Amino acid sequence: MIDIFFSFLFQVCIFAYGQTGSGKTYTMMGRPGHPGEKGLIPRSLEQIFQTKQSQQPQGWKYEMQVK
């Protein structure tokens, strides 16, 4: 998903839907304080910022906003 975002500069949205107690929050956020149990959001953000940093020496520039 992150590779597609950087390749085509799409806006990305992840929506978690399911029954109460089925693990949506755990899947998205993981378990705070346990680095081995990161969810989709923290892992995706890490990959976004790592990719941004690794592409800067090649002349790539990104502007990121949170609204």
C-alpha positions as CSV (number, residue, x, y, z in Angstrom):
1,M,0.0,0.0,0.0
2,I,2.8,2.5,0.9
3,D,4.7,1.6,-2.3
4,I,1.6,2.4,-4.3
5,F,1.2,5.7,-2.5
6,F,4.8,6.7,-3.3
7,S,4.7,5.4,-6.9
8,F,1.5,7.1,-8.0
9,L,1.0,9.7,-5.2
10,F,-2.5,8.6,-4.5
11,Q,-4.4,9.6,-1.4
12,V,-4.9,6.6,0.8
13,C,-7.6,5.7,3.4
14,I,-7.8,2.6,5.5
15,F,-11.2,1.8,6.9
16,A,-11.7,-0.8,9.6
17,Y,-15.2,-2.3,9.8
18,G,-16.4,-5.2,11.9
19,Q,-18.2,-6.5,14.9
20,T,-17.6,-5.1,18.3
21,G,-14.6,-6.9,19.9
22,S,-13.3,-8.3,16.7
23,G,-9.9,-6.6,16.9
24,K,-10.2,-3.5,14.7
25,T,-8.4,-1.2,17.1
26,Y,-5.7,-3.8,17.7
27,T,-5.2,-4.3,14.0
28,M,-5.0,-0.5,13.3
29,M,-3.0,0.6,16.4
30,G,-1.4,-2.5,17.8
31,R,-0.4,-2.7,21.4
32,P,1.1,0.5,22.8
33,G,4.5,-0.1,24.5
34,H,5.1,-3.4,22.7
35,P,7.3,-2.6,19.6
36,G,6.8,-6.1,18.2
37,E,3.0,-5.6,18.1
38,K,2.6,-2.5,16.1
39,G,-0.5,-2.0,14.1
40,L,-1.1,-0.8,10.6
41,I,-1.0,2.9,11.4
42,P,2.3,3.0,13.2
43,R,4.0,0.6,10.7
44,S,2.6,2.6,7.7
45,L,3.8,5.9,9.2
46,E,7.3,4.5,9.8
47,Q,7.5,3.3,6.2
48,I,6.3,6.6,4.8
49,F,8.9,8.6,6.7
50,Q,11.7,6.1,6.0
51,T,10.9,6.2,2.3
52,K,10.7,10.0,2.3
53,Q,14.1,10.2,4.0
54,S,15.8,7.6,1.7
55,Q,14.6,9.4,-1.4
56,Q,15.8,12.9,-0.4
57,P,19.4,12.3,-1.6
58,Q,18.0,11.4,-5.1
59,G,16.3,14.8,-5.3
60,W,12.8,13.8,-4.3
61,K,10.8,16.3,-2.2
62,Y,7.6,15.6,-0.4
63,E,5.2,17.8,1.4
64,M,3.0,16.2,4.0
65,Q,0.0,17.6,5.8
66,V,-2.4,16.3,8.4
67,K,-5.9,17.9,8.2
